[in-house]
Amino acid sequence: MNDTRRKFTRVAGALGLAAAFGSVPAFASDASEAAQVVQKSQATLHAFEQKKDMSEFRQMLGQAKGVLIFPKILKAGFVLGGSGGTGVLLVRDAQSGAWVGPAFYTMGSASFGLQAGASSAEMVMLVHSQKALESLFTSKLKLGGDASVAVWKSGMGASAALGADFVAFSMVKGAFAGLAVDGSVLDVRQSLNAAYYGREVTPADILVKRDVSNPGATSLQHALKAASR
């Protein structure tokens, strides 16, 4: 091997090592963020189910095929390019009633119509149609375009929302907000899925094939099963 080839080999090896080790901090950061989103999602679920005027939420959760939990939706101006946040999707096993997941998703919009003085909201979206659930596995989904969504408001009966693909519940500072979600886009957050499960996986791998699991999700899964009885 001549000097030129030796130098090329050393440089290529060094670049490869730099790329490999350079990705470790980012992966660790994603894993930490994913674990925090799961933990905060359970806290959000608990806050919703503990509301005294949430009988409709508990009733509809018991009929849902899946649930998206976004523990923090930030107002435009707090995130670059618009309002949005990261959350989790879990699906119900039709036979056992157990909940499977989570897979990680983002929701983004130009604006959710947060009231003056509010910088963030919590949101839980119930998935009521198989079509909508399957759409989440394969591509971006636009609410109000690719799938219908009903925004739950105080006093609305459960029957008024069950015809929609999604039913959205939201709270700001512990009070129901009825945030507008039409036009919002749901998309897979692949980096968090990979970090949480230790390898590249799709939502279908997590929620349908069930090729991977993470013991850190057990508490959230059990909390959902208890809340949806």
C-alpha positions in Angstrom: 0.0 0.0 0.0 1.5 3.3 -1.0 1.6 6.4 1.2 -1.4 8.0 -0.5 -3.6 5.0 0.1 -2.4 4.7 3.7 -3.3 8.3 4.3 -6.7 7.9 2.7 -7.4 4.8 4.8 -6.4 6.7 8.0 -8.6 9.7 7.2 -11.6 7.5 6.2 -11.2 5.6 9.5 -11.0 8.8 11.5 -14.1 10.2 9.8 -16.0 7.0 10.5 -15.1 7.0 14.1 -16.0 10.7 14.5 -19.4 10.1 12.9 -20.1 7.1 15.1 -19.1 8.7 18.4 -20.6 12.1 17.4 -24.0 10.5 17.1 -23.9 9.0 20.6 -24.7 12.3 22.5 -27.7 13.0 20.2 -29.0 9.4 20.6 -28.6 9.7 24.4 -30.4 13.0 24.4 -33.3 11.5 22.3 -33.6 8.6 24.7 -33.8 10.9 27.7 -36.4 13.1 26.0 -38.5 10.0 25.0 -38.5 8.7 28.5 -39.6 12.1 29.8 -42.4 12.3 27.2 -43.7 8.9 28.4 -43.6 10.0 32.1 -45.3 13.3 31.4 -47.9 11.6 29.2 -48.9 9.5 32.2 -49.2 12.6 34.3 -51.4 14.2 31.6 -53.6 11.2 31.4 -54.0 11.2 35.2 -55.0 14.9 35.2 -57.7 14.3 32.6 -59.2 11.3 34.2 -59.3 13.0 37.6 -61.5 15.9 36.4 -64.9 15.6 37.9 -66.6 16.7 34.7 -64.7 14.1 32.6 -67.2 11.3 32.5 -67.4 11.7 28.7 -63.6 11.3 28.4 -63.6 8.1 30.4 -66.6 6.7 28.5 -65.0 7.5 25.1 -61.6 6.3 26.1 -63.2 2.9 26.8 -64.3 2.7 23.2 -61.2 4.1 21.5 -58.9 2.1 19.3 -56.0 4.3 20.1 -55.0 7.3 22.1 -52.5 10.2 21.4 -51.3 12.0 24.4 -49.4 15.3 24.0 -48.3 16.5 27.5 -47.2 20.0 26.2 -48.4 21.8 23.1 -46.5 25.0 22.8 -47.9 28.3 21.5 -46.5 29.9 18.3 -43.6 32.0 19.3 -42.3 29.4 21.8 -41.4 27.0 19.0 -39.9 27.8 15.6 -42.4 27.9 12.8 -45.6 27.6 14.7 -47.4 25.8 17.6 -46.7 22.1 18.3 -45.4 19.4 20.6 -44.3 15.8 20.9 -46.5 13.0 22.2 -47.2 9.3 22.2 -49.6 6.9 20.5 -50.8 3.7 22.1 -53.3 1.3 20.7 -55.6 -1.1 22.4 -55.5 -4.9 21.9 -59.0 -5.7 20.9 -58.9 -9.1 22.6 -57.2 -8.4 25.9 -58.0 -4.7 26.4 -54.3 -4.1 27.1 -52.5 -1.1 25.6 -49.5 -1.4 23.3 -46.8 1.1 22.6 -45.9 3.9 22.7 -44.8 5.2 19.3 -43.7 8.9 19.3 -45.4 11.6 17.2 -45.3 15.3 16.7 -48.3 17.6 16.2 -47.8 20.9 14.5 -50.0 23.8 13.5 -49.8 27.5 12.6 -51.9 28.1 15.7 -54.1 26.2 18.2 -55.9 29.4 19.3 -54.5 29.4 22.8 -56.0 32.2 24.8 -54.1 35.3 25.8 -51.6 34.7 28.5 -51.4 30.9 27.9 -48.2 29.6 26.4 -49.0 25.8 26.4 -51.7 23.2 26.7 -52.1 19.5 27.3 -54.0 17.4 24.8 -55.4 13.9 24.6 -56.8 12.7 21.2 -58.9 9.5 21.0 -58.7 7.5 17.8 -62.1 6.1 17.0 -61.8 4.7 13.5 -59.6 1.9 12.2 -58.9 4.0 9.0 -57.5 6.8 11.0 -55.4 4.5 13.1 -53.9 2.8 10.1 -53.2 6.2 8.5 -51.0 7.1 11.5 -48.8 4.0 10.8 -47.9 5.0 7.3 -47.8 8.7 6.6 -48.4 12.2 7.8 -52.0 12.9 8.6 -53.8 16.2 8.4 -56.6 16.7 10.9 -59.8 18.0 9.2 -58.4 17.0 5.8 -57.2 13.4 5.8 -59.4 12.5 8.8 -62.3 14.2 10.7 -61.8 15.5 14.2 -64.3 16.6 16.9 -63.1 19.0 19.5 -64.7 18.2 22.8 -66.3 21.1 24.7 -67.9 21.3 28.1 -71.4 20.1 27.9 -71.0 18.1 24.8 -72.4 14.6 25.0 -70.3 11.6 24.1 -72.7 10.6 21.2 -72.0 14.0 19.5 -68.4 13.1 18.9 -68.3 9.4 18.3 -68.8 9.8 14.5 -65.5 11.5 14.1 -62.2 9.7 13.4 -60.5 11.6 16.3 -61.9 13.3 19.4 -59.6 16.0 20.9 -59.7 16.9 24.6 -57.5 19.8 25.7 -56.7 21.6 29.0 -54.9 24.9 29.7 -53.8 25.4 33.3 -56.2 22.6 34.5 -59.3 24.0 32.7 -60.8 22.6 29.5 -59.8 24.7 26.5 -61.5 23.2 23.4 -58.5 24.1 21.2 -58.9 24.2 17.5 -57.0 21.4 15.8 -58.3 21.5 12.2 -55.3 21.8 9.9 -52.9 20.3 12.4 -50.5 17.7 11.1 -49.5 14.5 12.9 -46.2 12.9 12.0 -43.9 10.2 13.3 -41.0 11.3 15.3 -38.6 8.7 14.1 -35.5 9.7 16.1 -37.4 9.2 19.4 -38.8 5.9 18.4 -35.2 4.7 17.5 -33.8 6.0 20.7 -36.5 4.6 22.9 -36.3 1.1 21.5 -32.6 0.9 20.6 -32.9 0.5 16.9 -34.7 1.9 13.8 -38.4 0.9 14.0 -41.7 2.0 12.4 -45.0 2.6 14.2 -46.2 -0.7 12.7 -43.2 -2.5 14.2 -44.1 -1.1 17.6 -47.9 -1.2 17.6 -48.9 -3.9 15.1 -46.1 -6.4 14.8 -45.0 -5.7 18.4 -41.4 -6.4 17.6 -40.0 -4.2 20.3 -40.9 -3.1 23.9 -39.5 -0.9 26.6 -40.2 -1.7 30.3 -40.4 2.1 30.9 -43.8 2.1 29.2 -45.4 -0.4 31.5 -46.8 2.1 34.0 -48.4 4.2 31.3 -49.9 1.1 29.7 -51.4 0.0 33.0 -52.7 3.5 33.8 -54.5 3.5 30.4 -56.1 0.1 31.0 -57.3 1.2 34.4 -58.7 4.5 33.0 -60.5 2.8 30.1 -62.4 0.2 32.1 
